[in-house]
């Protein structure tokens, strides 16, 4: 069973309607290390060696965050800038993350149809995350399409609970190598493959 590191970033968690519910059980899930970056580093003074140690100890890395201005909250960019060092994470000698899996769990205030070609935001969520996808590939990681939770501004509590169940099932699939990685390559989101697995 693979070990998962969830790097969680939400700069206004006290105002969250969805993520506060989603993360409660994640903090207790077996073989999952839940790491709240804003809680750990309120002044952005990231402990690079500690973060690298966490990465080495896990098989799957998850960025869990709301979409902020078509990207991640600021601390995740700072984390990438500092932790993914040349000759450690990438470069000719940088192979410490080689073979690990990477995925985003992303929540958006806008609804699903807003993140489509021709939709309000003109692009898919995966397209907005292209810099992160390329970063993962540069670090010789396997990038998986994002798992998305859309419409958080208007979502009903019952739907939030369904998303919580889906995330736990997805973590189970990831831990047990139940996803066909080749099948994910052309998908915009993991939701598509996940829905297929649930029906089987």
TIDRENBA-92318 format. One record per residue (C-alpha): x, y, z; residue number from 1. Coordinates in nm, 4 decimals. Layout:
N
R, u, v, w, nr
R, X, Y, Z, NUM;
...
% end
This chain:
200
R, u, v, w, nr
R, 0.0000, 0.0000, 0.0000, 1;
R, 0.1425, 0.3350, -0.1077, 2;
R, 0.1976, 0.6208, 0.1367, 3;
R, 0.0432, 0.9584, 0.0559, 4;
R, 0.1582, 1.3084, 0.1510, 5;
R, -0.1162, 1.5707, 0.1311, 6;
R, 0.0203, 1.9246, 0.1195, 7;
R, -0.2838, 2.1312, 0.2101, 8;
R, -0.2977, 2.5054, 0.1451, 9;
R, -0.5924, 2.7285, 0.2275, 10;
R, -0.5108, 3.0834, 0.3460, 11;
R, -0.8633, 3.1465, 0.4789, 12;
R, -0.9692, 2.8087, 0.6139, 13;
R, -1.1953, 2.9639, 0.8785, 14;
R, -1.4154, 3.0939, 0.5954, 15;
R, -1.4193, 2.7701, 0.3989, 16;
R, -1.7547, 2.6058, 0.3318, 17;
R, -1.6103, 2.2880, 0.1844, 18;
R, -1.2432, 2.2220, 0.2662, 19;
R, -1.2969, 2.2359, 0.6434, 20;
R, -1.5299, 1.9375, 0.6044, 21;
R, -1.3154, 1.7513, 0.3519, 22;
R, -0.9976, 1.7545, 0.5598, 23;
R, -1.1382, 1.6312, 0.8927, 24;
R, -1.1184, 1.2615, 0.8112, 25;
R, -0.8035, 1.2952, 0.6008, 26;
R, -0.6090, 1.3813, 0.9144, 27;
R, -0.6917, 1.0363, 1.0536, 28;
R, -0.6534, 0.8241, 0.7392, 29;
R, -0.4051, 0.5349, 0.7558, 30;
R, -0.0801, 0.5840, 0.5630, 31;
R, -0.1722, 0.9445, 0.4832, 32;
R, 0.0393, 1.2325, 0.6134, 33;
R, -0.1761, 1.5454, 0.6203, 34;
R, 0.0393, 1.8590, 0.6244, 35;
R, -0.1274, 2.2021, 0.6512, 36;
R, 0.1297, 2.4426, 0.5102, 37;
R, -0.0312, 2.7671, 0.6306, 38;
R, -0.0651, 2.6248, 0.9798, 39;
R, 0.2957, 2.5015, 0.9809, 40;
R, 0.4463, 2.8124, 0.8216, 41;
R, 0.2346, 3.1212, 0.8990, 42;
R, 0.5363, 3.3398, 0.8140, 43;
R, 0.6305, 3.1394, 0.5020, 44;
R, 0.9573, 3.0269, 0.6658, 45;
R, 0.9557, 2.6821, 0.5096, 46;
R, 1.1826, 2.4147, 0.6562, 47;
R, 1.3282, 2.2792, 0.3319, 48;
R, 1.5063, 1.9780, 0.4809, 49;
R, 1.1957, 1.8699, 0.6711, 50;
R, 0.9809, 1.9015, 0.3588, 51;
R, 1.2289, 1.7003, 0.1555, 52;
R, 1.2289, 1.4322, 0.4249, 53;
R, 0.8480, 1.4112, 0.3990, 54;
R, 0.8696, 1.3769, 0.0219, 55;
R, 1.1219, 1.0946, 0.0468, 56;
R, 0.9026, 0.9083, 0.2963, 57;
R, 0.5964, 0.9022, 0.0685, 58;
R, 0.5045, 0.7543, -0.2692, 59;
R, 0.2296, 0.9957, -0.3760, 60;
R, 0.2295, 1.3752, -0.3397, 61;
R, -0.0997, 1.5668, -0.3353, 62;
R, -0.1445, 1.9426, -0.3580, 63;
R, -0.4862, 2.0047, -0.1993, 64;
R, -0.6057, 2.3617, -0.2413, 65;
R, -0.8731, 2.5989, -0.3663, 66;
R, -0.8127, 2.7562, -0.7055, 67;
R, -0.6741, 3.1075, -0.6446, 68;
R, -0.6471, 3.3318, -0.9497, 69;
R, -0.6212, 3.0269, -1.1769, 70;
R, -0.3380, 2.8762, -0.9755, 71;
R, -0.2492, 2.7641, -0.6239, 72;
R, -0.2430, 2.9731, -0.3053, 73;
R, 0.0889, 3.1552, -0.2652, 74;
R, 0.2489, 2.9215, -0.0130, 75;
R, 0.2460, 2.6321, -0.2579, 76;
R, 0.4457, 2.8381, -0.5065, 77;
R, 0.6906, 2.9296, -0.2276, 78;
R, 0.7091, 2.5613, -0.1342, 79;
R, 0.7975, 2.4668, -0.4924, 80;
R, 1.0559, 2.7451, -0.5234, 81;
R, 1.2391, 2.6386, -0.2066, 82;
R, 1.1885, 2.2638, -0.1668, 83;
R, 1.2335, 2.1410, -0.5238, 84;
R, 1.6033, 2.2158, -0.5347, 85;
R, 1.8283, 2.1708, -0.8361, 86;
R, 2.0351, 1.8531, -0.8097, 87;
R, 1.7849, 1.7188, -0.5579, 88;
R, 1.4468, 1.7236, -0.7347, 89;
R, 1.5593, 1.7922, -1.0906, 90;
R, 1.8663, 1.8352, -1.3071, 91;
R, 2.1204, 1.5760, -1.4155, 92;
R, 2.1704, 1.4493, -1.0600, 93;
R, 1.8273, 1.5402, -0.9239, 94;
R, 1.6285, 1.2198, -0.9041, 95;
R, 1.4955, 1.2061, -0.5483, 96;
R, 1.1325, 1.2218, -0.6638, 97;
R, 1.1709, 0.9918, -0.9626, 98;
R, 0.8829, 0.7472, -0.9994, 99;
R, 0.6576, 0.9100, -0.7412, 100;
R, 0.3029, 1.0133, -0.8304, 101;
R, 0.1677, 1.3669, -0.8201, 102;
R, -0.1937, 1.4897, -0.8206, 103;
R, -0.3929, 1.8034, -0.7324, 104;
R, -0.7173, 1.7974, -0.5326, 105;
R, -0.8681, 2.1306, -0.6391, 106;
R, -1.1827, 2.3122, -0.5269, 107;
R, -1.3324, 2.5974, -0.7280, 108;
R, -1.5998, 2.8530, -0.6491, 109;
R, -1.7058, 2.8428, -1.0143, 110;
R, -1.9142, 2.5554, -1.1454, 111;
R, -1.7791, 2.2774, -1.3659, 112;
R, -1.9020, 2.4295, -1.6932, 113;
R, -1.7086, 2.7517, -1.6209, 114;
R, -1.3824, 2.5567, -1.6582, 115;
R, -1.4239, 2.4338, -2.0148, 116;
R, -1.3020, 2.5453, -2.3538, 117;
R, -1.5476, 2.8200, -2.4457, 118;
R, -1.6746, 2.8469, -2.0870, 119;
R, -1.6522, 3.1529, -1.8638, 120;
R, -1.2854, 3.0877, -1.7796, 121;
R, -1.1967, 2.9716, -2.1328, 122;
R, -0.9785, 2.6804, -2.0185, 123;
R, -0.9983, 2.3564, -1.8240, 124;
R, -0.8566, 2.3237, -1.4738, 125;
R, -0.5869, 2.0930, -1.6067, 126;
R, -0.4802, 2.3639, -1.8524, 127;
R, -0.4535, 2.6167, -1.5697, 128;
R, -0.2335, 2.3688, -1.3804, 129;
R, 0.0054, 2.3165, -1.6736, 130;
R, 0.3065, 2.4766, -1.4916, 131;
R, 0.2593, 2.2266, -1.2076, 132;
R, 0.2217, 1.9388, -1.4518, 133;
R, 0.5479, 2.0344, -1.6205, 134;
R, 0.7184, 2.0747, -1.2802, 135;
R, 0.6164, 1.7202, -1.1862, 136;
R, 0.7481, 1.5881, -1.5177, 137;
R, 1.0762, 1.7779, -1.4765, 138;
R, 1.1125, 1.6034, -1.1403, 139;
R, 1.0555, 1.2681, -1.3170, 140;
R, 0.7228, 1.2142, -1.1412, 141;
R, 0.4041, 1.0647, -1.2842, 142;
R, 0.1497, 1.3457, -1.3130, 143;
R, -0.2176, 1.2564, -1.2734, 144;
R, -0.5030, 1.4849, -1.3809, 145;
R, -0.6615, 1.6857, -1.0974, 146;
R, -0.9561, 1.5690, -0.8900, 147;
R, -1.1959, 1.8629, -0.8749, 148;
R, -1.4741, 1.9858, -0.6477, 149;
R, -1.6662, 2.2578, -0.8306, 150;
R, -1.9239, 2.5203, -0.7357, 151;
R, -1.8215, 2.5529, -0.3720, 152;
R, -1.9950, 2.8915, -0.3336, 153;
R, -2.3373, 2.7326, -0.3757, 154;
R, -2.2834, 2.3642, -0.2999, 155;
R, -2.5263, 2.1898, -0.0614, 156;
R, -2.3984, 2.0147, 0.2500, 157;
R, -2.5156, 1.6745, 0.1241, 158;
R, -2.3035, 1.7179, -0.1891, 159;
R, -2.0009, 1.8115, 0.0234, 160;
R, -2.0434, 1.4833, 0.2111, 161;
R, -2.0504, 1.2974, -0.1212, 162;
R, -1.7255, 1.4658, -0.2229, 163;
R, -1.5719, 1.3641, 0.1088, 164;
R, -1.6628, 1.0009, 0.0385, 165;
R, -1.5242, 1.0263, -0.3162, 166;
R, -1.1925, 1.1636, -0.1921, 167;
R, -1.1577, 0.8761, 0.0537, 168;
R, -1.2333, 0.6231, -0.2198, 169;
R, -0.9871, 0.7946, -0.4514, 170;
R, -0.7170, 0.7783, -0.1836, 171;
R, -0.7901, 0.4072, -0.1479, 172;
R, -0.7533, 0.3584, -0.5247, 173;
R, -0.4270, 0.5546, -0.5261, 174;
R, -0.2837, 0.3634, -0.2327, 175;
R, -0.3667, 0.0283, -0.3906, 176;
R, -0.2569, 0.1040, -0.7497, 177;
R, -0.6130, 0.0634, -0.8768, 178;
R, -0.5901, 0.3434, -1.1343, 179;
R, -0.4868, 0.2779, -1.4930, 180;
R, -0.2182, 0.5471, -1.5334, 181;
R, -0.2192, 0.5191, -1.9124, 182;
R, -0.5928, 0.5792, -1.9149, 183;
R, -0.5543, 0.9015, -1.7154, 184;
R, -0.3114, 1.0724, -1.9535, 185;
R, -0.5702, 1.2292, -2.1837, 186;
R, -0.8307, 1.3116, -1.9176, 187;
R, -0.9033, 1.6643, -1.7997, 188;
R, -0.9867, 1.5456, -1.4477, 189;
R, -0.9568, 1.2271, -1.2438, 190;
R, -1.3281, 1.2577, -1.1734, 191;
R, -1.3994, 1.0969, -1.5103, 192;
R, -1.2024, 0.7802, -1.4388, 193;
R, -1.3126, 0.7732, -1.0771, 194;
R, -1.6820, 0.7732, -1.1728, 195;
R, -1.6158, 0.4790, -1.4041, 196;
R, -1.4443, 0.2825, -1.1264, 197;
R, -1.7297, 0.3429, -0.8821, 198;
R, -1.9806, 0.2035, -1.1344, 199;
R, -1.7825, -0.1147, -1.1948, 200;
% end
